[in-house]
Structure formats: C-alpha cells, structure tokens
C-alpha cells in the first residue's frame, strides 16, 4: 500500500461510529421546553436617613432537562426527564449607607444552596479532562436500568443470551468468562443466569446514572459557594482636592468538589460513585464449590482509593478564601464638559494564594492544587470624558 490508500473509502474502518445504525437514538414523542421556575421575594427598608436594609430570598428550579436516556438495553431516547434537574435557593442581606457626603459603603452576605445533576454547561471529565458531557447530550443516564427479566423476555441471542432457554451463552465482549464458567457467577448463588448477565452489563455502564438511580450525580455544583461576604467602601478626601480611595473585601466559604471515578467502558473519569467494580475470584474455580467472586478496584499508586472510586457530586468543600482590592484615584473637571480621571487599582492587596481548584480525578496526583488566587496585580487607569 501507499499513503494514498487512506483516501480510498473501501479502506476505511469505523470505530465507535456515531450513526443511526451503530448507535440508534429515538426521540421521545412528548418533547417540550425545559421547565424553569424562579421565585424572588425582596424587602427593602430605609432604616435611617442615609441607610438602606435589603433582605432577599431566591428560589429557582430546573426540571425536565433534555438527555439521551438509556431506557432499555441499547435503546437511547432523547427525552425530557425530571432526573436531570437543578435547584437553587439563597437568602441574602444587604446594608448600604452614606453616613457623610464623602463616605459610602455597601455590605452583603449571601447564604446559598446550589445543587443539580449537571451544571448547565459543558462539563469535563475531571478538572484535567479533555472530554466531557454536553448540555443536552452527555454520559448521564447512559447506564441501562437493572432488568434481569429483560434478557428472558426480550433477550438478543447475538449478545450472548438465549431468550428461549433464559440462559447466557458467552463468552462475549471480552469480559464475560463464559456461561458455563463459575467465574460468571457474579452473585455467588452457584448458578449462571440472567441475574449474573445483567450484573455484568450494569457494571460495564456503572456510575453513569439510570432511570433507577442517579449514581451520585445530584449534589453541590462546581460553582456553588455556601456563604459569601462582601464589603466595599468609598472615601473622598476634600482636603486632598477630592482624591478618592475605594476598598473592596470579599470572603467565601469555598467551592465544592469531589473525586471523579474511572468509567471503564468510556475510558475516562466520568463517575460520581464507587459502584464500578472489577470482578476477581478466590479459589481454583474449577467448579462453583471452589470459586467465589469478589469485587475489587484498580490500585492507584500512593493512594488509598481505587481508580473506580468516585464520590457523590459536591461532597467535598474546598477551603475558604478571601481577598482585598484597593483603588486610589482622582477626577479633574476640565473646561466645558471635559473631564479627566486617573486611577490606580491594586488587586489582591495581601497577595493571598489559597488554592481554588484541585486535581480531582482518581489518580496518583489526586488533591494537588491546579488553580490558585490571582497574584497581586497593579493596574493604572486613565480616562478622558467629553
């Protein structure tokens, strides 16, 4: 052959072909817009001549998200489902004031709870992932529901199961030890039947969520911060020809994260649970009496968890962090309607360097910081208005 043979279609081979024949997807008959409900309650009160108190309650829900759902074995359907959802709830308090003509301030505290099965945007397979899940089509709900009876009622003999006798055939798919092998007795009941066959397929798609269980996908979202405090103030100094000083301080309780487990079928760190296992065996396994199936994990160097050990979404809270920004500037009124302003901004005044995100895939580098607060930065700003 030659390098030109690659242009000949008869030499092409599709691997994991995304086509109607190889990966059929039906469309649900009752497709409808995603349901979004929001509630806002706000109370404002002027507590003194120059002070205002605000209290605010916010509640938001997203239901009937669109996803390709694995309803029956190898039958994916694009549909609205309440299993794909987000919830947001917060209570906020603001206190603002102008105690003197030259001093003003704004303070705010927000306590919020932001949860969901997906963040509403493309989500990578871990913070270092190069692939991920789309907004409407992703890996969530790709696990078929547990249906041992499915194989006897509607089984497909080509996949290694004979619906006529309600027994597996095997071996198949490179992972089934064979229908007559005691190593196929995953539930250790001394027989190989539709229950073992179903367990194999369940584990193959394990951790991706299904209509019979979300597999840890619902939880605190990656941008969720439980408590946030902001304080800002502006001071004008008349004796210095109205030079102004602005100060902004912020404290946050920390972002939420979790360890992402490895999903063997898709070959990446997609899972939020530890229900993906590797089947191993104790005994000679010459017959059922001397063979016991056990569940194990792929070891990870220098770690106490296995590669398949994910955690429920948002089950960990990263450390709190704070920052202070300072601005100093002055405005000159020029002739007519012209004006000129010069300002210097110093961001992260104390050069805080708390870690904001960590390597969250179940590998040997799990827990290492990936993103820290931006370092102290000076910016000089000039503006001419006319």
Beta strands, then each sheet from edge to edge (+ up, - down):
strand 1: 25-27
strand 2: 35-48
strand 3: 51-63
strand 4: 65-72
strand 5: 75-81
strand 6: 86-100
strand 7: 103-116
strand 8: 123-124
strand 9: 132-133
strand 10: 161-162
strand 11: 167-168
strand 12: 219-220
strand 13: 227-237
strand 14: 243-252
strand 15: 256-257
strand 16: 261-263
strand 17: 268-271
strand 18: 278-282
strand 19: 292-296
strand 20: 316-317
strand 21: 321-333
strand 22: 339-347
strand 23: 355-358
strand 24: 369-372
strand 25: 377-385
sheet 1: 1+ 5+ 4-
sheet 2: 2+ 3- 6+ 7- 12+
sheet 3: 2+ 3- 6+ 7- 13+ 14- 21+ 22- 25+
sheet 4: 8+ 9-
sheet 5: 10+ 11-
sheet 6: 15+ 20-
sheet 7: 16+ 17-
sheet 8: 18+ 19-
sheet 9: 23+ 24-
end
